[in-house]
């Protein structure tokens, strides 16, 4: 009976550099390019944030980071125009700084 070791016999031929490159290729396949928002989207985001600040509503911020979309839920603590970022406090009282340029979407929770 032939006893084949399957993929184990091929791992000795793979250098650590090759293994790392293969992992990077798999990770980079799923990355999404950074989206650009038009003026209408920015206006809608501005109105949503303004309403949330006035009425102390919780918002869900969708933002782009390193090729992936992330979501942050919390209250707007401050809109810093000079630094072009939102300062957000989540439900655990942790503070986040979210740059305008990375923002994709804002919705009420």
N, C-alpha and C positions, 0 to 999 in steps of 0.2 A: 504494500500500500504506500502511495506517495504522500508524504507529509509536507504540504506547502505552507510556508509561513505567511502567505498573503502579502499585505503591505509592509510588514516588518522588514522584509528583505530589501526593500527599496529605500528605507529611511537612512540607511548607512551611506547612500549615495547623495543625500541632500545635505549641503553645507548649511550651517546656521544662518548665513546671509540669505540663502535661497528661501529658507523657511520664513524668515522675516519679510522678505519681499512678497511672497505669496500671501501672507497675512495682510500686508498693506494693500495689495490689490483687491482682496475680498472686502476690506473695510472701505476703500475708496469707491467701490462700485455703487454703494448705496447712498453716497453723498449727493446732496441737492445743491445746485448753484444758488447764490444769494439773490433773492427776488428784489425787484425794484417796484416801489409803490408810486402810483400816479397822484396827482393833486386831489382828485376826488376821494381816494382812499385816505389820504392824510387829513382831509377835512372831516370825514366820517369818524376817524380815530379821535380827532380833536374834540368833536362834539360829544362823543361817548365818554372821554376822559373828563371833560368839563362837567357833564351831568353827574358823573360818579363822584367827583370832588365836592360838588355842591350838596349832594344828597348822601354822602358817605356810603356809597355802594361798593361792593366788591367786584373786581374785574379779573378776567382771564386774559393774560398777555401771551400771545404766541410770538416767539422771536427765533431768529436764525443764529445758530452758534456752531462753528466748525463743520458746516455741511449738513447739519441736522436741525429740525425744528424742535424747540423746547416750549413748554408751557409753564407759566408762573401765575398763581392765583393770589390776589391780595388787594389791599387798599393803596391808593396813590397817596403817599405822604407829602411829596413835593415834586413839582415840575421845574427842573432846573434848566432854564433856557440857555444860560451861558455855557454850561457844560454839555448841553444837548442830551439830557438823560432824565428818566423818571426815577424817583426814589420810591420804592415800594416796600410796604410792610405786609408780610404774610400772616396767616392765622397763628403761627407760633411766635410772633413778634420778632422775626428775623428780618433784617433789612437787606434790600437788594438795590443795585444800581443797574438800570436797563437803558442802554443807549438807543437814541432815536433811530440810528442807522441800521440797527439789527432788528427792529420791530417789523412784524409781518401783519399782525391782526390784534384787535382788542375787542372783547365782547363782555357783556354783563353776565354775571353768574346768577 
